[in-house]
Structure formats: structure tokens, C-alpha cells
Amino acid sequence: KHRGAKCITLKECKNIEIDNFNMTNIYGYGIHLRKTTQAVLKNIHFQDFTRLDATGSGTSIGITFTEADNVVLDNYTHINGDGLSIECNQSSNIVMNNLLINNTKVPFVFGTNASDQSEERNKNIKINNLVVTGTTSKSECALRLNYIYGMVIENFDIDKRIETLVDIESTDIIFKNGKFGEPMRKPY
């Protein structure tokens, strides 16, 4: 059982491959790619992530991309988590295929809600074959989109809504062949 801040952190790395990686009963965070390029993550399975402390605060994160470029995530499963499954900030050319996310609080966050990042957007994001079920927070969305320049999500079934948290323009977002379980809300 991992008790540190992040189980795997790769910073300023190139040509990385992580294949057939399973983590269960994790406290904290899974994988963080920061300023990492040309990475392939395949057959990643996370189960039972938590970061709640005695007061009930804190959140876990399965995978974080921060200023990452040219990354492929293929065959990813995240089951049971009290926080985010995938967080993507200021990253580009990210391809995600065959994702199953079940019973997490907020499955996806693209961009934070900090207004000072208007020039540091996620660019060229592609997601194919995505299933999100059992989103646990009744007030949360399944997909939070902020600061996006170019995104395609194809072949998806998402149990809750998408939303934006900030009034920052995102452009060129395409959804193909899929459904959301709730209508989108206006930014707030």
C-alpha cells in the first residue's frame, strides 16, 4: 500500500513506456507525467484509490498530465476512487483509447479553474471508446472542460454531464457517437 504523495512521478522524461501496471488500495496519487514527452501508458488498472483523511477531506488522482506532450494512454481502468481519475493540465497531443472509469467522484478534469492560465491550454486531445459509470458525487460532473484547443471524444457513454468552471473560451471540441446521462450546465 503506497502512502506517499505520488506513486510514480516522471518529470522532464522522454520515450517512456509503462505497460501492464496494476495498483490497488492506494492512498494518494497514481501516475504523474510532468513535462514528459513521447510516453505510452498501456494496460493500466487502478482500484480503490483514496486520500480522505480523518476529517473527510482530501482527494485522490489516478493519472495527471501536466505540460505533457505526445502521450498515449491505452486500455485504462479505474474502479473506486474518492477523487479524479484523469487530470490534464497544459498538455498537448494526448491520445486516450479504451477507458473504463467506474465509481469515482470526478472522472475527468481538463484544465484547472485558475483564470491565470488562459494561454496555457490543453491542445489536440483525442479520446476513443470511453465508458464512465457510477460517478459518485451528485453535485459533480463526469467531464470538466476548461482551457481546450481541439478535442475529439468518440464512441462514449458517460453517466453524468459535462461542464466548464470558468468563463474561458475553449474551441474545436467535437463529440461523436455517444451519450451523456445529464444535460450540460452553463459555466459558473
N, C-alpha and C positions, 0 to 999 in steps of 0.2 A: 504494500500500500504506500503510495507516494505522498509525502507530507510537505514538499517544498512548493515554491511559488509556481514554477513551470517544470514539467517533467522533461520536455525536450525544447530547447531554445537554440535556433540556428540563426546567427547574426552575420550578415555580410558573407554568406557562403554561396558557392556556385556548383552546379552539376550535382545535385543531391538526389538520392532515391531512398525512400523508406517504403518497404514492401512487407505485407503480411504482419501488421503491427496491432496487437490487441492489448487494451488496458481496461481493467475492471476495478471497481471500488476505489476510485481516485478522489483525492481531496485536492482541489485547486484547478490546475490548468493542464492541458494535454500537450499540444504541439504549437510552438510559436515560430513562424518564419519572419524574420525582420531583415529587410534589405537583402533578401536572398533571391537569387535568380536561377532559372533553369532547374526547378525542383519537380520531382514526381513523387506523389504520395499514393500508394496503391494498397487496396485491401486493408483499410484502417477500420478497426472496430473499437468503439468506446462504449462502456456500460457502467452505469451507477457512478456518475460524477457529482460531487457535492463540494460546497465551500461554505455552507452555513455554519456560523459559529453559535455559541450558547445563546446569543441574543436573537438569533434567527436572521442575521444579516450576512451579506457576502454572496458571491455568485461564482459559478464555475464556467470555464470556457473550454470547449473541445479543441478547436483549431483557430488560430489567429494568424492572419496575413497582414503584416504592416510593411508598407513600402516594398512589397514583394513583386517580382516580375517574372513572367513566363513560368507559371506553376500549373501543374495538372494534379487534380485530386480525383482518383478513380476508385469506385467501389468503397464508399464510406458509409458506416452505420454508427449512429449514436442513439443509444437507448438509455433513458432515465438520466436526467440532469437538472439541477436547480438553476441553471443559468443559460448561457448561449451555447449553441452547438458550433456555429461558424461565425467569426467576426472578420471583416475585411476592411482595412483602412489604407487609403492612399496607395493602392496596388493596381497593377495592370497586367493584361494578358493572362487572366486566370480562367482555366477550364475545369469544370467540375462535372463528372459523369456518374450516374448510378448512385444516388444518395438516398438513404433511408434514415429519417430522423423521427424518433418516437419518444414522446413523454419528456420533452424539455420545456423550459419556461419560454425562451425566445429562440427559435431555431436559427434565424439568420439576422445579422446586422451588417449592413454595408455603410460605412462612414459613421462617425460619431455625431453627436448633436452640438458639437462646438462650432460656433459661427466663424472662427478664425481660420478654418481650413478650406475656404471657398475655392482656392486654386489647387488644392491637393486632393483630387478626386480619384475614385476608382474608375478605371478605364478598361474597356474591352473585356467584359466578364461574360462567360458563357456557361450556362447550367443546362444539362440534359438528363432526363429521367430522374425526377425528384419526387419523393413522397414524404410528406410531413403529416404526422398523425399525433393526436394526444397532446397538443400544445397545452401546457398545464395552467398558465396564468389566464384567468378570464378577462383581464383588462389588457393583456398584451396581444401583439400581432404575431404572425408567423414569419413575416418577412419585412424588415425595416430598411427602406431605401433612402439614403442620403448621399449626396455628392457622387452621382453616377454620370459618366460619359460613355455610353454604349454598353448595353446589357441585353442578352438574349436568354430567356428561360423557356425551355421547350420540353414538352411531354412531362407535365407536372400534375400533382394532386396535393393541394395544400389545404389543411383543415381550417385555417383562420384567414384573416385579411392581411393585406399589405398596407403599409403606411409610411409616411415621412414624418420626421420630428421637427424639421426646421424648414424655413421658407427659402431654401436654396435650390436653384434650378438644377434638375437632373435632365439629361437629354438622351434620346435614342434608346429607349427601353422597349423591348419587344417581348410579348408573351405569346407563345404558340402552343396549341394543342394541350390545354389543361384547364383546371378549375380551382377556384378559391372557395373556401367554406363560408366566407363572410364578405360583404362589400367593403371597398376601400373607404377609409375616413380621410377627411381633409387634414392638411398639416396643422399642427398646433404648437 
